[in-house]
Amino acid sequence: MIALLLGLFVAAPPRAPLAITISTARGDARVPVRTVRGGAPLVPAAPLLAALGGSVRRDGGWADVTVAREEFALLLDAPWFVFAGHAEPLAASATVSRDSIFLPLQFVVEVLPRVFAERYRYDGDAARLVEIGPQLAGAAPAEPPAPRAVADRRTAVDRPPPGGGDRLPSGLRRGHVVAVDAGHGGVDPGNPGLFFPRGTREKDVTLQVALLLRQELKARGIGVRMTRTTDTLIALGDRGRYCTQDCDLFVSLHVNSLPRRSGYTAMRGFETYFLAEARTEDAARVAKVENDAVRFEATPEDTPTGGLDFILKDLQLNEHLRESAQFAAIVQDKLGNVHAGPDRGVKQAGFMVLTTARRPAVLVEMGYSTNPDDGRFLSTPSTQRKLASAIADAVVDYLIDYERRSGTAADSGEGR
Ligand SMILES: [Zn+2]
């Protein structure tokens, strides 16, 4: 699995055609292929899915694609998709440009023929995806889109009415525990907080929001385990250990910043990371800055040095990636309701702090201290409270959805 993943990460994309042809019982349709600035080739989702008789819609940080009544959820701007309950890496990300969704060409030429081996074959020489098999003879009519089923993926339905002693008013089972990690601390100040009040650094703001998040989670009936409650340093490698057997989620709070360069104070907004190897230059930069905290720790020889190998081997990869990505998308949705800055999306990066968590884990970069508006937003108690409340709402929504998907919504009292 590791070798496969690494192969996908480093594989050079084959030379892309200018267009592909989709050949089905309904005829041939040509779909243009777009390659931007040396990036991976992309195809516009709407004409592609029209040709395939499927559907595509955006759902927060996801592109929900239905082909032959099967649902694929592609993360936007992170090269992963979820199919049949498993997260799988892609060589490139689905993305949105001018309100149109674009899918990686790899999804058409590799994923579809693999998933639907009986139905689709891709002819690389002719740049043609051919519909084969029984569907062809039937001249299958276009399938109606199935937005309802897709939407259910993250919307709790049919959950029992609240009121039982083991249920919270939200419908959530009692007994959930979330680990809240205030980034940095002690001799590691995090970023200097250019537009924070004098003397306030990243470590102070992460702790302030973390303490508010604890209150907000408790108010929602969720147990909280803090990695720190004071200005102290917890080794990066130890933070994840706060979330093991009896813990449901790990949330690490951070504040972004940019190095001094032309126009650097203009960048603002919030993003949520789940664990994977960094895929973009910017994600790699953020990961490097956050991982740099290792240098403050007393015993550097104890810290892992194996890079991606180390990160992957210690995880139940699919399960945690899928759940972490789901949770990250919900966090972004909720933050979008309260944050004044732009939604910079769900991202992935190789954060050491997340690698030792044994449960789904995300790292929230709540905004940029190098932007005056974000700096004020992040250091003002009333808006800190809004951030904490939004993240707590995301936790509840995620856990309700998790309970529904895992079947614990109905059989009350079952722990996991
Ligand atoms: Zn940080």
Residues whose N, C-alpha, C, O or C-beta is under 5 A from the ligand:
A	BS01	ZN	G183 G190 H254 V255 E290
